[in-house]
Amino acid sequence: MRAIALCLLLSVSAHAQTSGQKVKKEAAEAVDASKQYLNEKKEDFEARMEARLATLKAKTKALKDSAQKDVEAGAKEKLAALEKQEQAAAERLAAVKKAGGSAWKSLRAGVEQAVDDLDKGLSGPTK
């Protein structure tokens, strides 16, 4: 009887070891499959993000180019306005130089205002 019980225990033990190994093998396969699935998802994510980043980089470049043109146009407009102010100030100063003794006093405020406007234009915000 002991022999039979011992045989049963050994066969159950052998079966348990075989079942345990089978479970370990299946678990390892499941882990590998999960890793592969996650890697595929990661690769999909990376591809999507790379595509979005490329699109955003293109939009950023377009915006930068557009802004640069706007800045250049704004700078040209501001420069033209400053040149007009400079010319007006120079003309008023020339009028003062030509004016006689007491006549220049009436032109003085206009010259000072023109020069102040030019100074403000040069030291103020660019746009």
C-alpha distance (Angstrom), angle and dihedral (degrees) to the residues before:
residue distance angle dihedral
M1 . . .
R2 3.73 . .
A3 3.75 89.1 .
I4 3.78 91.5 53.7
A5 3.79 92.2 48.2
L6 3.77 90.2 47.4
C7 3.82 90.9 50.9
L8 3.78 90.6 49.3
L9 3.78 92.1 49.4
L10 3.78 91.9 48.2
S11 3.79 92.5 48.9
V12 3.82 91.1 46.8
S13 3.80 88.9 47.1
A14 3.81 91.7 48.2
H15 3.79 89.8 46.6
A16 3.81 90.1 48.7
Q17 3.79 90.5 51.3
T18 3.79 90.5 48.3
S19 3.81 90.8 46.6
G20 3.81 90.6 47.0
Q21 3.77 91.3 50.5
K22 3.77 90.1 47.0
V23 3.81 90.9 50.7
K24 3.81 90.6 48.2
K25 3.80 90.5 49.4
E26 3.80 92.3 48.0
A27 3.79 91.1 46.5
A28 3.81 90.8 50.6
E29 3.79 90.2 49.6
A30 3.80 90.4 49.3
V31 3.80 90.4 50.3
D32 3.81 90.7 49.5
A33 3.80 91.0 48.8
S34 3.82 90.3 49.1
K35 3.80 91.4 49.5
Q36 3.78 90.6 49.5
Y37 3.83 90.7 48.7
L38 3.80 91.6 48.0
N39 3.79 91.4 46.8
E40 3.77 90.0 51.6
K41 3.80 89.7 49.9
K42 3.80 90.1 47.5
E43 3.79 90.5 50.4
D44 3.81 90.1 48.8
F45 3.80 89.9 49.2
E46 3.80 92.4 47.8
A47 3.81 90.8 49.7
R48 3.81 91.9 49.2
M49 3.79 92.4 47.5
E50 3.80 92.6 46.9
A51 3.82 89.6 51.6
R52 3.81 92.3 48.2
L53 3.78 91.3 46.0
A54 3.80 91.0 51.2
T55 3.81 89.7 50.7
L56 3.80 92.0 47.9
K57 3.80 91.8 47.3
A58 3.81 89.0 53.4
K59 3.81 90.8 49.1
T60 3.81 90.9 47.5
K61 3.80 91.1 51.0
A62 3.80 91.2 48.6
L63 3.80 90.7 48.8
K64 3.79 91.4 47.6
D65 3.81 91.3 49.7
S66 3.80 90.6 47.8
A67 3.80 92.1 47.3
Q68 3.79 90.4 48.7
K69 3.80 90.0 53.5
D70 3.81 90.1 47.7
V71 3.80 90.8 49.2
E72 3.79 91.4 48.1
A73 3.81 91.0 47.7
G74 3.80 90.8 46.4
A75 3.78 91.2 48.1
K76 3.80 91.1 49.9
E77 3.80 90.7 49.8
K78 3.79 91.8 47.6
L79 3.80 91.7 46.6
A80 3.79 90.7 50.8
A81 3.82 90.4 49.8
L82 3.81 91.1 48.3
E83 3.80 91.1 49.2
K84 3.81 89.4 53.0
Q85 3.81 89.9 49.9
E86 3.79 90.6 48.4
Q87 3.80 91.2 49.9
A88 3.82 91.7 48.3
A89 3.82 91.3 50.2
A90 3.82 91.3 48.1
E91 3.80 91.9 49.1
R92 3.80 91.8 50.2
L93 3.80 91.0 48.1
A94 3.80 90.0 49.5
A95 3.80 88.7 52.5
V96 3.81 90.0 52.4
K97 3.82 90.6 50.6
K98 3.80 90.5 52.8
A99 3.79 94.6 44.6
G100 3.76 120.5 98.6
G101 3.82 129.7 -118.1
S102 3.83 104.0 -64.0
A103 3.85 98.8 14.5
W104 3.80 93.9 74.5
K105 3.82 90.7 64.4
S106 3.79 90.0 67.4
L107 3.84 90.3 52.6
R108 3.81 95.1 45.2
A109 3.84 97.0 85.4
G110 3.82 91.2 50.5
V111 3.80 92.5 52.2
E112 3.80 92.6 46.3
Q113 3.82 90.4 49.5
A114 3.82 92.5 48.4
V115 3.81 91.8 49.9
D116 3.81 91.6 45.5
D117 3.82 90.3 50.9
L118 3.79 90.7 50.4
D119 3.82 91.1 48.5
K120 3.80 91.6 49.7
G121 3.79 90.3 48.2
L122 3.78 91.9 52.6
S123 3.80 96.8 44.6
G124 3.81 98.2 36.2
P125 3.82 129.2 88.8
T126 3.77 115.7 -56.1
K127 3.77 92.9 -121.9
